[in-house]
């Protein structure tokens, strides 16, 4: 097998799916606890914004740092579309982070997640009482920088005008094979990762991509193959 690298648009595509939000208890502290301070808690931003921010930073997480209960923000009957994979998709959105169904988690457990991990959560319907029928775990994804070969890639744009280390990828409909190039050594090490230079994207190596293919879940990750040099 060659050292293929695949990029997932799942955190972009999940914007259109029914999200879940944490059930923040009334006694949740306004001031961060010591463990939250370690994650650069931003007062006033709220639990969800900070959780998504920590994931963007790739900061390691522990089970105790995740509120245990999430509820569905919008009931199925309130939507004018049907989910793609039955009642609840293999991958869903928990306030800006990913959660995977138990059968997807079984695949991921066989791979190296680095400082990431799988953290079980309790999911409830909109009434905040009725549990959903399937089990999910938060998929916390670690950071691994140095994925993109900037010099060889074409069509990259700055994600922010004041930053020369954040990049926005070209639209796939406009991109040609080989326009986005990765460094060859990026395929080694952990099997799924985020790169801090490419916001809102997830990378997979070939081993994991093929395992997801065999299990029938690759399409749920909205994957594109990248060139490697």
Secondary structure, DSSP 8 states (H G I E B T S, - for coil): ----EEEE-HHHHGGGS--EEE---TT--SS--HHHHTTT--TTSHHHHHHHHHHHHT----GGGS-SEEEESS-GGG-SS--TTSSS-SEEEETTEEEEEHHHHHHHTTS--TT-EEEEEEEE-TTSSSB-SS-EEEEE--B----B-TTT--S-EESSTT-SS-EE---TTT--TTSSEE-GGGGSS-SEEB-TTSTT-EEEEHHHHHHHHHHT-GGGG-EEEEEE-
